[in-house]
Amino acid sequence: MIKQFPDTRWRIEVHMDAFGSARDIRTLSLERAKAVLEYFVVFGGLDRRKFEIYSMGDNFPIANNKTEEGRAKNRRVLIIKE
């Protein structure tokens, strides 16, 4: 789908659950965002300049972090067309 919009910029957002220290959550979120970008570039042949990565940490939960099911929902990657 991304290749269908060659003139579009994309935002890679990585969200985390609240399990771990604030520093670990931020670091892991950033590393996951970088990994998604690298996957797109290496395996998808996409131009890295078309993407911005955002490490969202645990700042925007969509579910309860007190349950495993909720934490699983909070760990997510969003690819947003800008």
Buried (B, 14 or more C-beta within 10 A) or exposed (E): EBEEEEEEEBEBBBBBBBBEEEEEBBBBBBEBBBBBBEEBBEEEEBEEEBBBBBBBBBEEBEBEBEEEEBBEBBBBBEEEEE
